[in-house]
Amino acid sequence: MSSQQAAQVLLTGENSELLTTLSRILTLEGYKTHTESENEVLPQLLAAVKPQAVILDVFLFPSKTVRTISVIRKYSQAPLLVLAGEYEANELRNTPGTEPFEHVAKPFRMKELLDRIDTIVHSSPK
């Protein structure tokens, strides 16, 4: 990341180990990261942080995923990047109220993810 001020990226999902790892890597890449897995706290965090991107890690396809997307959409205009398998991403695409979102298929290469985040952040309104 080459901008003067670090872009804000919010990480959410149920896999706390993956979120922690991604947060560390993104911080090393120059991003300011915030991690939250509880839907009840997301509205306040989205309002306070105003992220340039939200990354949602999807494990399987629980109904909580749809609720999480609904909360993100209600409180933020930030682009949403979903980390999920192809099946889960297709299920999300077929669920009303979840589009639009970017998708990186699991398993992914870190460089692919970083490139996608960089593109999203730089095309996002500041």
VEXBA-981206 format. One record per atom (N, C-alpha, C): residue number from 0; residue in one letter; atom name; x, y, z. Coordinates in nm, 3 decimals. Layout:
BEGIN
ATOM resi resn name       x       y       z
ATOM  NUM    a   CA       X       Y       Z
...
***
This chain:
BEGIN
ATOM resi resn name       x       y       z
ATOM    0    m    N   0.085  -0.117   0.000
ATOM    0    m   CA   0.000   0.000   0.000
ATOM    0    m    C   0.089   0.122   0.000
ATOM    1    s    N   0.067   0.214  -0.091
ATOM    1    s   CA   0.160   0.323  -0.108
ATOM    1    s    C   0.104   0.460  -0.071
ATOM    2    s    N  -0.017   0.470  -0.022
ATOM    2    s   CA  -0.073   0.600   0.010
ATOM    2    s    C  -0.021   0.650   0.144
ATOM    3    q    N  -0.031   0.784   0.166
ATOM    3    q   CA   0.021   0.843   0.289
ATOM    3    q    C  -0.057   0.795   0.409
ATOM    4    q    N  -0.190   0.797   0.401
ATOM    4    q   CA  -0.272   0.754   0.512
ATOM    4    q    C  -0.317   0.610   0.489
ATOM    5    a    N  -0.303   0.527   0.590
ATOM    5    a   CA  -0.338   0.386   0.576
ATOM    5    a    C  -0.487   0.369   0.552
ATOM    6    a    N  -0.522   0.286   0.455
ATOM    6    a   CA  -0.662   0.256   0.428
ATOM    6    a    C  -0.717   0.169   0.541
ATOM    7    q    N  -0.842   0.196   0.577
ATOM    7    q   CA  -0.910   0.121   0.682
ATOM    7    q    C  -0.977  -0.002   0.621
ATOM    8    v    N  -0.948  -0.119   0.678
ATOM    8    v   CA  -1.009  -0.244   0.632
ATOM    8    v    C  -1.070  -0.314   0.752
ATOM    9    l    N  -1.197  -0.349   0.740
ATOM    9    l   CA  -1.266  -0.422   0.845
ATOM    9    l    C  -1.272  -0.569   0.807
ATOM   10    l    N  -1.230  -0.655   0.898
ATOM   10    l   CA  -1.232  -0.800   0.878
ATOM   10    l    C  -1.339  -0.859   0.968
ATOM   11    t    N  -1.424  -0.943   0.913
ATOM   11    t   CA  -1.526  -1.008   0.993
ATOM   11    t    C  -1.549  -1.150   0.944
ATOM   12    g    N  -1.607  -1.231   1.029
ATOM   12    g   CA  -1.632  -1.371   0.997
ATOM   12    g    C  -1.621  -1.454   1.123
ATOM   13    e    N  -1.630  -1.583   1.107
ATOM   13    e   CA  -1.631  -1.671   1.225
ATOM   13    e    C  -1.497  -1.739   1.253
ATOM   14    n    N  -1.404  -1.736   1.160
ATOM   14    n   CA  -1.276  -1.803   1.179
ATOM   14    n    C  -1.176  -1.703   1.237
ATOM   15    s    N  -1.171  -1.695   1.368
ATOM   15    s   CA  -1.087  -1.595   1.435
ATOM   15    s    C  -0.939  -1.612   1.403
ATOM   16    e    N  -0.894  -1.735   1.382
ATOM   16    e   CA  -0.753  -1.757   1.348
ATOM   16    e    C  -0.719  -1.696   1.212
ATOM   17    l    N  -0.806  -1.717   1.114
ATOM   17    l   CA  -0.783  -1.659   0.981
ATOM   17    l    C  -0.789  -1.507   0.988
ATOM   18    l    N  -0.887  -1.453   1.060
ATOM   18    l   CA  -0.900  -1.307   1.071
ATOM   18    l    C  -0.776  -1.246   1.137
ATOM   19    t    N  -0.724  -1.311   1.240
ATOM   19    t   CA  -0.603  -1.262   1.306
ATOM   19    t    C  -0.484  -1.265   1.211
ATOM   20    t    N  -0.470  -1.374   1.138
ATOM   20    t   CA  -0.360  -1.386   1.042
ATOM   20    t    C  -0.370  -1.280   0.933
ATOM   21    l    N  -0.490  -1.264   0.877
ATOM   21    l   CA  -0.510  -1.162   0.774
ATOM   21    l    C  -0.483  -1.022   0.828
ATOM   22    s    N  -0.526  -0.996   0.949
ATOM   22    s   CA  -0.503  -0.865   1.010
ATOM   22    s    C  -0.354  -0.837   1.022
ATOM   23    r    N  -0.279  -0.934   1.065
ATOM   23    r   CA  -0.134  -0.916   1.078
ATOM   23    r    C  -0.068  -0.890   0.943
ATOM   24    i    N  -0.107  -0.967   0.844
ATOM   24    i   CA  -0.047  -0.950   0.710
ATOM   24    i    C  -0.086  -0.815   0.651
ATOM   25    l    N  -0.212  -0.778   0.662
ATOM   25    l   CA  -0.256  -0.649   0.607
ATOM   25    l    C  -0.189  -0.533   0.680
ATOM   26    t    N  -0.168  -0.546   0.809
ATOM   26    t   CA  -0.098  -0.442   0.885
ATOM   26    t    C   0.045  -0.428   0.833
ATOM   27    l    N   0.110  -0.540   0.809
ATOM   27    l   CA   0.246  -0.535   0.753
ATOM   27    l    C   0.247  -0.471   0.614
ATOM   28    e    N   0.138  -0.485   0.541
ATOM   28    e   CA   0.126  -0.427   0.407
ATOM   28    e    C   0.087  -0.279   0.411
ATOM   29    g    N   0.065  -0.226   0.532
ATOM   29    g   CA   0.037  -0.083   0.545
ATOM   29    g    C  -0.109  -0.046   0.566
ATOM   30    y    N  -0.196  -0.144   0.583
ATOM   30    y   CA  -0.337  -0.117   0.607
ATOM   30    y    C  -0.363  -0.101   0.756
ATOM   31    k    N  -0.466  -0.028   0.790
ATOM   31    k   CA  -0.515  -0.018   0.928
ATOM   31    k    C  -0.632  -0.114   0.936
ATOM   32    t    N  -0.620  -0.217   1.018
ATOM   32    t   CA  -0.722  -0.322   1.022
ATOM   32    t    C  -0.802  -0.317   1.152
ATOM   33    h    N  -0.924  -0.363   1.141
ATOM   33    h   CA  -1.015  -0.376   1.254
ATOM   33    h    C  -1.083  -0.511   1.237
ATOM   34    t    N  -1.091  -0.589   1.343
ATOM   34    t   CA  -1.148  -0.723   1.336
ATOM   34    t    C  -1.265  -0.734   1.431
ATOM   35    e    N  -1.375  -0.787   1.382
ATOM   35    e   CA  -1.494  -0.806   1.465
ATOM   35    e    C  -1.575  -0.921   1.411
ATOM   36    s    N  -1.618  -1.010   1.500
ATOM   36    s   CA  -1.698  -1.124   1.455
ATOM   36    s    C  -1.841  -1.120   1.508
ATOM   37    e    N  -1.873  -1.023   1.590
ATOM   37    e   CA  -2.007  -1.014   1.647
ATOM   37    e    C  -2.092  -0.912   1.571
ATOM   38    n    N  -2.205  -0.957   1.517
ATOM   38    n   CA  -2.294  -0.868   1.442
ATOM   38    n    C  -2.346  -0.752   1.525
ATOM   39    e    N  -2.360  -0.774   1.656
ATOM   39    e   CA  -2.415  -0.670   1.742
ATOM   39    e    C  -2.321  -0.549   1.752
ATOM   40    v    N  -2.192  -0.570   1.734
ATOM   40    v   CA  -2.093  -0.463   1.747
ATOM   40    v    C  -2.061  -0.399   1.611
ATOM   41    l    N  -2.091  -0.468   1.503
ATOM   41    l   CA  -2.057  -0.419   1.370
ATOM   41    l    C  -2.112  -0.279   1.339
ATOM   42    p    N  -2.237  -0.246   1.371
ATOM   42    p   CA  -2.286  -0.112   1.337
ATOM   42    p    C  -2.201   0.000   1.396
ATOM   43    q    N  -2.166  -0.011   1.522
ATOM   43    q   CA  -2.084   0.092   1.586
ATOM   43    q    C  -1.945   0.098   1.525
ATOM   44    l    N  -1.888  -0.016   1.497
ATOM   44    l   CA  -1.754  -0.020   1.439
ATOM   44    l    C  -1.754   0.036   1.296
ATOM   45    l    N  -1.853  -0.001   1.217
ATOM   45    l   CA  -1.862   0.052   1.081
ATOM   45    l    C  -1.878   0.204   1.081
ATOM   46    a    N  -1.958   0.256   1.175
ATOM   46    a   CA  -1.977   0.400   1.183
ATOM   46    a    C  -1.850   0.471   1.228
ATOM   47    a    N  -1.780   0.412   1.322
ATOM   47    a   CA  -1.659   0.475   1.376
ATOM   47    a    C  -1.542   0.468   1.279
ATOM   48    v    N  -1.525   0.357   1.213
ATOM   48    v   CA  -1.408   0.333   1.129
ATOM   48    v    C  -1.426   0.386   0.987
ATOM   49    k    N  -1.547   0.372   0.931
ATOM   49    k   CA  -1.573   0.407   0.792
ATOM   49    k    C  -1.469   0.343   0.699
ATOM   50    p    N  -1.468   0.208   0.697
ATOM   50    p   CA  -1.365   0.136   0.620
ATOM   50    p    C  -1.376   0.158   0.470
ATOM   51    q    N  -1.261   0.148   0.402
ATOM   51    q   CA  -1.261   0.152   0.256
ATOM   51    q    C  -1.296   0.016   0.197
ATOM   52    a    N  -1.288  -0.089   0.279
ATOM   52    a   CA  -1.325  -0.224   0.236
ATOM   52    a    C  -1.363  -0.306   0.357
ATOM   53    v    N  -1.456  -0.400   0.334
ATOM   53    v   CA  -1.494  -0.497   0.437
ATOM   53    v    C  -1.466  -0.634   0.380
ATOM   54    i    N  -1.395  -0.715   0.457
ATOM   54    i   CA  -1.364  -0.852   0.415
ATOM   54    i    C  -1.442  -0.947   0.505
ATOM   55    l    N  -1.523  -1.032   0.443
ATOM   55    l   CA  -1.605  -1.128   0.516
ATOM   55    l    C  -1.558  -1.268   0.484
ATOM   56    d    N  -1.513  -1.338   0.587
ATOM   56    d   CA  -1.473  -1.478   0.571
ATOM   56    d    C  -1.596  -1.565   0.594
ATOM   57    v    N  -1.629  -1.646   0.494
ATOM   57    v   CA  -1.746  -1.734   0.503
ATOM   57    v    C  -1.699  -1.877   0.519
ATOM   58    f    N  -1.747  -1.940   0.626
ATOM   58    f   CA  -1.719  -2.081   0.650
ATOM   58    f    C  -1.852  -2.153   0.640
ATOM   59    l    N  -1.863  -2.239   0.540
ATOM   59    l   CA  -1.990  -2.301   0.506
ATOM   59    l    C  -2.087  -2.191   0.464
ATOM   60    f    N  -2.215  -2.205   0.493
ATOM   60    f   CA  -2.311  -2.102   0.455
ATOM   60    f    C  -2.418  -2.091   0.563
ATOM   61    p    N  -2.380  -2.045   0.680
ATOM   61    p   CA  -2.480  -2.031   0.786
ATOM   61    p    C  -2.568  -1.909   0.762
ATOM   62    s    N  -2.685  -1.908   0.823
ATOM   62    s   CA  -2.774  -1.793   0.809
ATOM   62    s    C  -2.709  -1.668   0.869
ATOM   63    k    N  -2.613  -1.686   0.959
ATOM   63    k   CA  -2.545  -1.571   1.017
ATOM   63    k    C  -2.473  -1.491   0.907
ATOM   64    t    N  -2.426  -1.558   0.804
ATOM   64    t   CA  -2.358  -1.489   0.694
ATOM   64    t    C  -2.451  -1.387   0.628
ATOM   65    v    N  -2.574  -1.425   0.604
ATOM   65    v   CA  -2.671  -1.335   0.542
ATOM   65    v    C  -2.701  -1.220   0.636
ATOM   66    r    N  -2.715  -1.248   0.765
ATOM   66    r   CA  -2.739  -1.140   0.863
ATOM   66    r    C  -2.620  -1.045   0.868
ATOM   67    t    N  -2.498  -1.099   0.862
ATOM   67    t   CA  -2.378  -1.016   0.864
ATOM   67    t    C  -2.375  -0.923   0.743
ATOM   68    i    N  -2.404  -0.977   0.626
ATOM   68    i   CA  -2.406  -0.894   0.505
ATOM   68    i    C  -2.513  -0.786   0.518
ATOM   69    s    N  -2.628  -0.821   0.572
ATOM   69    s   CA  -2.735  -0.724   0.592
ATOM   69    s    C  -2.689  -0.609   0.682
ATOM   70    v    N  -2.620  -0.640   0.789
ATOM   70    v   CA  -2.569  -0.537   0.880
ATOM   70    v    C  -2.465  -0.450   0.808
ATOM   71    i    N  -2.375  -0.513   0.736
ATOM   71    i   CA  -2.273  -0.438   0.662
ATOM   71    i    C  -2.339  -0.343   0.562
ATOM   72    r    N  -2.436  -0.392   0.487
ATOM   72    r   CA  -2.505  -0.310   0.387
ATOM   72    r    C  -2.582  -0.194   0.450
ATOM   73    k    N  -2.640  -0.219   0.566
ATOM   73    k   CA  -2.720  -0.116   0.632
ATOM   73    k    C  -2.634  -0.001   0.685
ATOM   74    y    N  -2.513  -0.032   0.731
ATOM   74    y   CA  -2.431   0.068   0.799
ATOM   74    y    C  -2.307   0.113   0.722
ATOM   75    s    N  -2.287   0.060   0.601
ATOM   75    s   CA  -2.167   0.097   0.527
ATOM   75    s    C  -2.190   0.085   0.377
ATOM   76    q    N  -2.124   0.173   0.304
ATOM   76    q   CA  -2.124   0.166   0.158
ATOM   76    q    C  -1.993   0.106   0.106
ATOM   77    a    N  -1.907   0.061   0.197
ATOM   77    a   CA  -1.776   0.007   0.159
ATOM   77    a    C  -1.793  -0.118   0.074
ATOM   78    p    N  -1.705  -0.137  -0.023
ATOM   78    p   CA  -1.707  -0.261  -0.101
ATOM   78    p    C  -1.687  -0.382  -0.010
ATOM   79    l    N  -1.757  -0.488  -0.042
ATOM   79    l   CA  -1.751  -0.612   0.036
ATOM   79    l    C  -1.675  -0.717  -0.044
ATOM   80    l    N  -1.573  -0.774   0.018
ATOM   80    l   CA  -1.496  -0.883  -0.041
ATOM   80    l    C  -1.523  -1.009   0.041
ATOM   81    v    N  -1.579  -1.110  -0.024
ATOM   81    v   CA  -1.615  -1.234   0.043
ATOM   81    v    C  -1.508  -1.339   0.015
ATOM   82    l    N  -1.457  -1.398   0.121
ATOM   82    l   CA  -1.364  -1.511   0.110
ATOM   82    l    C  -1.445  -1.637   0.134
ATOM   83    a    N  -1.462  -1.717   0.029
ATOM   83    a   CA  -1.547  -1.836   0.041
ATOM   83    a    C  -1.514  -1.933  -0.069
ATOM   84    g    N  -1.555  -2.056  -0.047
ATOM   84    g   CA  -1.546  -2.155  -0.154
ATOM   84    g    C  -1.643  -2.119  -0.265
ATOM   85    e    N  -1.626  -2.180  -0.381
ATOM   85    e   CA  -1.714  -2.151  -0.495
ATOM   85    e    C  -1.860  -2.183  -0.462
ATOM   86    y    N  -1.883  -2.295  -0.396
ATOM   86    y   CA  -2.021  -2.333  -0.362
ATOM   86    y    C  -2.087  -2.229  -0.273
ATOM   87    e    N  -2.017  -2.188  -0.168
ATOM   87    e   CA  -2.072  -2.089  -0.075
ATOM   87    e    C  -2.097  -1.955  -0.144
ATOM   88    a    N  -2.003  -1.913  -0.230
ATOM   88    a   CA  -2.020  -1.787  -0.302
ATOM   88    a    C  -2.141  -1.794  -0.395
ATOM   89    n    N  -2.160  -1.907  -0.463
ATOM   89    n   CA  -2.276  -1.923  -0.551
ATOM   89    n    C  -2.406  -1.922  -0.471
ATOM   90    e    N  -2.407  -1.986  -0.355
ATOM   90    e   CA  -2.525  -1.982  -0.269
ATOM   90    e    C  -2.556  -1.840  -0.226
ATOM   91    l    N  -2.453  -1.763  -0.192
ATOM   91    l   CA  -2.473  -1.623  -0.155
ATOM   91    l    C  -2.530  -1.543  -0.271
ATOM   92    r    N  -2.476  -1.564  -0.390
ATOM   92    r   CA  -2.524  -1.491  -0.508
ATOM   92    r    C  -2.671  -1.519  -0.535
ATOM   93    n    N  -2.718  -1.638  -0.497
ATOM   93    n   CA  -2.857  -1.677  -0.519
ATOM   93    n    C  -2.948  -1.640  -0.403
ATOM   94    t    N  -2.894  -1.572  -0.303
ATOM   94    t   CA  -2.971  -1.531  -0.186
ATOM   94    t    C  -3.005  -1.383  -0.198
ATOM   95    p    N  -3.133  -1.348  -0.197
ATOM   95    p   CA  -3.171  -1.207  -0.209
ATOM   95    p    C  -3.105  -1.120  -0.102
ATOM   96    g    N  -3.061  -1.001  -0.145
ATOM   96    g   CA  -3.006  -0.903  -0.052
ATOM   96    g    C  -2.858  -0.915  -0.024
ATOM   97    t    N  -2.790  -1.009  -0.089
ATOM   97    t   CA  -2.647  -1.025  -0.060
ATOM   97    t    C  -2.556  -0.963  -0.164
ATOM   98    e    N  -2.604  -0.940  -0.284
ATOM   98    e   CA  -2.523  -0.880  -0.391
ATOM   98    e    C  -2.520  -0.729  -0.372
ATOM   99    p    N  -2.427  -0.657  -0.423
ATOM   99    p   CA  -2.308  -0.707  -0.493
ATOM   99    p    C  -2.194  -0.731  -0.395
ATOM  100    f    N  -2.106  -0.819  -0.433
ATOM  100    f   CA  -1.984  -0.840  -0.356
ATOM  100    f    C  -1.876  -0.894  -0.448
ATOM  101    e    N  -1.753  -0.866  -0.410
ATOM  101    e   CA  -1.637  -0.925  -0.477
ATOM  101    e    C  -1.614  -1.061  -0.412
ATOM  102    h    N  -1.545  -1.149  -0.482
ATOM  102    h   CA  -1.521  -1.283  -0.428
ATOM  102    h    C  -1.380  -1.329  -0.457
ATOM  103    v    N  -1.315  -1.382  -0.355
ATOM  103    v   CA  -1.188  -1.453  -0.372
ATOM  103    v    C  -1.214  -1.595  -0.322
ATOM  104    a    N  -1.189  -1.691  -0.411
ATOM  104    a   CA  -1.218  -1.831  -0.379
ATOM  104    a    C  -1.113  -1.889  -0.285
ATOM  105    k    N  -1.162  -1.967  -0.189
ATOM  105    k   CA  -1.074  -2.044  -0.101
ATOM  105    k    C  -1.046  -2.176  -0.169
ATOM  106    p    N  -0.929  -2.230  -0.155
ATOM  106    p   CA  -0.810  -2.166  -0.098
ATOM  106    p    C  -0.757  -2.060  -0.193
ATOM  107    f    N  -0.696  -1.957  -0.138
ATOM  107    f   CA  -0.645  -1.848  -0.220
ATOM  107    f    C  -0.497  -1.826  -0.194
ATOM  108    r    N  -0.432  -1.764  -0.290
ATOM  108    r   CA  -0.293  -1.723  -0.272
ATOM  108    r    C  -0.296  -1.584  -0.209
ATOM  109    m    N  -0.208  -1.561  -0.115
ATOM  109    m   CA  -0.207  -1.433  -0.044
ATOM  109    m    C  -0.185  -1.317  -0.140
ATOM  110    k    N  -0.100  -1.334  -0.241
ATOM  110    k   CA  -0.077  -1.227  -0.337
ATOM  110    k    C  -0.205  -1.191  -0.411
ATOM  111    e    N  -0.283  -1.292  -0.449
ATOM  111    e   CA  -0.411  -1.267  -0.515
ATOM  111    e    C  -0.503  -1.185  -0.425
ATOM  112    l    N  -0.511  -1.222  -0.299
ATOM  112    l   CA  -0.596  -1.150  -0.204
ATOM  112    l    C  -0.547  -1.006  -0.186
ATOM  113    l    N  -0.418  -0.989  -0.167
ATOM  113    l   CA  -0.363  -0.854  -0.148
ATOM  113    l    C  -0.385  -0.767  -0.272
ATOM  114    d    N  -0.368  -0.823  -0.390
ATOM  114    d   CA  -0.394  -0.748  -0.513
ATOM  114    d    C  -0.540  -0.705  -0.521
ATOM  115    r    N  -0.631  -0.794  -0.487
ATOM  115    r   CA  -0.773  -0.763  -0.493
ATOM  115    r    C  -0.810  -0.655  -0.391
ATOM  116    i    N  -0.756  -0.666  -0.270
ATOM  116    i   CA  -0.782  -0.565  -0.167
ATOM  116    i    C  -0.728  -0.430  -0.212
ATOM  117    d    N  -0.608  -0.429  -0.267
ATOM  117    d   CA  -0.548  -0.305  -0.314
ATOM  117    d    C  -0.635  -0.239  -0.422
ATOM  118    t    N  -0.684  -0.318  -0.515
ATOM  118    t   CA  -0.771  -0.267  -0.621
ATOM  118    t    C  -0.899  -0.210  -0.563
ATOM  119    i    N  -0.960  -0.283  -0.471
ATOM  119    i   CA  -1.086  -0.238  -0.409
ATOM  119    i    C  -1.065  -0.107  -0.333
ATOM  120    v    N  -0.962  -0.102  -0.253
ATOM  120    v   CA  -0.935   0.017  -0.171
ATOM  120    v    C  -0.909   0.138  -0.258
ATOM  121    h    N  -0.833   0.120  -0.364
ATOM  121    h   CA  -0.799   0.233  -0.450
ATOM  121    h    C  -0.914   0.278  -0.539
ATOM  122    s    N  -1.016   0.194  -0.558
ATOM  122    s   CA  -1.131   0.234  -0.637
ATOM  122    s    C  -1.246   0.281  -0.548
ATOM  123    s    N  -1.229   0.262  -0.417
ATOM  123    s   CA  -1.333   0.301  -0.321
ATOM  123    s    C  -1.327   0.451  -0.295
ATOM  124    p    N  -1.445   0.517  -0.284
ATOM  124    p   CA  -1.444   0.659  -0.247
ATOM  124    p    C  -1.384   0.677  -0.109
ATOM  125    k    N  -1.304   0.780  -0.093
ATOM  125    k   CA  -1.237   0.804   0.035
ATOM  125    k    C  -1.333   0.865   0.135
***
